[in-house]
Amino acid sequence: MPLSADDIQHYDENGYLIVPAVLTADEVRLLQAEAARLATPARGHRDANVYEKHNPVIRMSFAAEIDSEAFALLYRLPRLLGCVQQLLGESVYLYQSRISHKVARLGEVWLWHQDYGGWRNDGLPRTGERDILSLSVMIDQSTPDNGCLRVVRCSHLMGALDSRFDDETASYPTHVTDPALMARFAAEGRIVDVVGPPGTLAFMTGLTVHGSEPNRSDAGRRSLFLIYNRTDNRPSGSVRREHKSPYVMNRNPVELAAVDDQALARLARAVATESPA
């Protein structure tokens, strides 16, 4: 499933790209079940989970791949990794992974920010759209009501923006984009809701301003964020103070090799066969 020239141009010009219907229904069901398991004490690395500040529910599960064969296969599928390599080059590794859970009625806000606000403090050398990117995999239906990802079109073209460190609003601190600038973006009609059914992919540059509203619906909205980085763009420096989990940074930052593109589908069928009726 290679990206087209038009896809790549849209990503370069707008700072994001949405690609629908990449995963099958069977693959999505497996990921949904695994995401639910990882949100509980049943996962092996409980300290990889972060909880909401004002509600006693999960906010994020870092490093899903270390406790789930399904997620360990997902980020190496050619359907995903091949697209990433088109944008970043052949030699890439997994910089970070996390599931954003957005629990129904309780999932809290993500303030407007650029990811580079944090990555800069990790010592990331470069943050161009050809150096590092975020890939969001929709595990559930994503809508404005359930707190979908929102991006600011073309904001990456402004470079690294001044930000304010906010460690009070939510349980996970954020380098927040200036509210006056956000008001300007809104007035210009540049805020885009990233919506779609489960199995949809959304690519985003490290400089794209993004955030999300609280989940005001009766449906949870989970998405997996995979951060891919070029191997020649590894960060250096001390660990930034806002890290809330020892698994924020990938502990095995090796160059990725693709798995068979049907590996996740085979696992989904095997799990379905083993499950009691």
DAMO-V910430 format. One line per field, one symbol per residue. ss: DSSP state (~ for helix, > for strand, _ for the rest). phi: phi as a letter, one per 40 degrees, with the letter a starting at -180 (. if undefined). burial: # if it has 24 or more other ideal C-beta (glycine too) atoms within 12 Angstrom, else .. A space follows every 50 residues. Layout:
ss = ???
phi = ???
burial = ???
This chain:
ss = ____~~~~~~~~~~_>>>>_____~~~~~~~~~~~~~~_______~~~>> >______>>>>>_~~~__~~~~~~__>~~~~~~~~~~~___>>>>>>>>> _________>>>>__~~~~~~~_________>>>>>>>___>______>> >>__~~~~____>>>>_______>>>>_~~~~~~~~~___>>>>_>____ >>>>>____>>>__________>>>>>>>>~~~_________________ ________>___~~~~~~~~~~~~___
phi = .cccccdccccccbgaabbcfcbcccccdccccccccccbccccbccccb bccbbcbcbabcfdccbacccccdcbcdcccccccccbhccbaccaaacc cfcdgbcccbccabccdccdccgccbbccbbaabbcbccbdbbdccgcdb bbdgccccgcccabcbbbcbcbcbcccddcccccdcccgccbccbicdgc bbcaccbccaaacccbbcbcbbacbbbbbcccbccahccccccbacbccd cbcbdcbccccbccccccccccccccc
burial = ..#......###.######..##..##############...#....### ##....################################...######### ###..#################.#.##################..##### ######...##.#..#...########...##..#....#######.### ###############....###########..###......####.#### ..#..#..#...###.##..#......
